[in-house]
């Protein structure tokens, strides 16, 4: 389940959600979500993750970090394949 606020994290916990994606939360809010959850659900940090921020995000105590920058910011490579004489 995706949560953008601590209130939504609380709702997820009350509903028995096992994994909560913390969407675009700042570091302080992520730390609060980790304390609030207290191991009752896996927490995934997502949104705004870069190589420059990943360590600080990991230090909040979340269980999983998603970094879309690995795919949506990757440069394209133009590859073609030609077949002859089949």
Secondary structure, DSSP 8 states (H G I E B T S, - for coil): -EESSHHHHHHHHHTT-SEEEEES--HHHHHHHHHHHTTSSEEEEESS--TTTHHHHHTTT-SEE--THHHHTS------------
